[in-house]
Amino acid sequence: MTDTIDTTDQTSGRPWRGVLVATALPLRDDLSVDHDAYADHCAWLVANGCDGVVPNGSLGEYQVLTPEERAKVVETAVAAIGGSRVMPGVAAYGSAEARRWAEQARDAGCASVMLLPPNAYRADERSVLAHYAEVAKAGLPIVAYNNPIDTKVDLVPELLAELHGEGYIHGVKEFSGDVRRAYRIAELAPDLDLLIGADDVLLELAVAGAKGWVAGYPNALPAASVELYRAAVRGDLDTALPLYRQLHPLLRWDSQVEFVQAIKLSMDIVGRYGGPVRPPRVPLRADQEAAVRAATEKAVAAGLV
């Protein structure tokens, strides 16, 4: 099922293209980070057709890591699969701190970073521009992460075009769920790469011209997910649509509050270690666990692992 790994985007100067997995972070029973298991997970994802990883995103629980843990996660990913395949999240409350994380990624050998807007408060457009300008000084290409649901700061197409026009960003992970924006972004900033930011709008954004997918569920089902993405972007709907329908009961969990717990549970079910989450996240409710378990087991039975 796994497509041949497409290394084109790794050598095009746009290493954020393709399927980059926002990696879940394996925690032991005592909630310490298992870096060896994380290295194995990164290598396994690439071996199963994914183009790279995004450590220290929300799925990687970066908000509850110590600075030392967060830095080592990046270094572990780079050592496992090479820096050109690693695009760390560098979000922080302050611009100076976000810039320091971008510099850490640069020094570790990464080729790009992903950055949320300032989100400690509802920042205005001038603050957003200043934030990205500061982090761009680290010298790595930035992919913006638009998640107005969680951050309450909306990188609307007009603002994205301004950020791109100033040279601060090269792509955007779009998580708003509003697929109509794909066409507006293409009109206003045709050289800005649109990346699918939510698993459950993959097909719609791929058809609209997305250049990549910052993905959640490939943590558990990489081969089937990659097959779906590659079919969707080449316009092969005969392959993509049935697969999308099969996977959608799982993909939609990526947009739920409990997405980290759900994806980790699916990993456990398919035989990849997912493990616990750190507080303040709590385990899934019984009904949620049953739903994720049933959908995952159905995918396994269909041979989508």
Protein Blocks (a to p, Z undefined) as FASTA:
>chain_A
ZZcddfklmmnopakgcjdddddddddfkopacfklmmmmmmmmmmnopabdcehilkno
mmmccfklmmmmmmmmmmmnojklpccdfbdfbfklmmmmmmmmmmnopabdcddddfkb
ccdfklmmmmmmmmmmnopacdddddfklnopacdfklmmmmmmnopagbdcdfkopakl
mmmmmmmmmmbccddfbfklmmmmmmnopabdcdfklmmmmmlmmmmmmmmmnopaklmm
mmmmmmmmmmmmmmgmklmmmmmmmmmmnopafbjaddfbdcddfklmmmmmmmmmmmmm
nopZZ
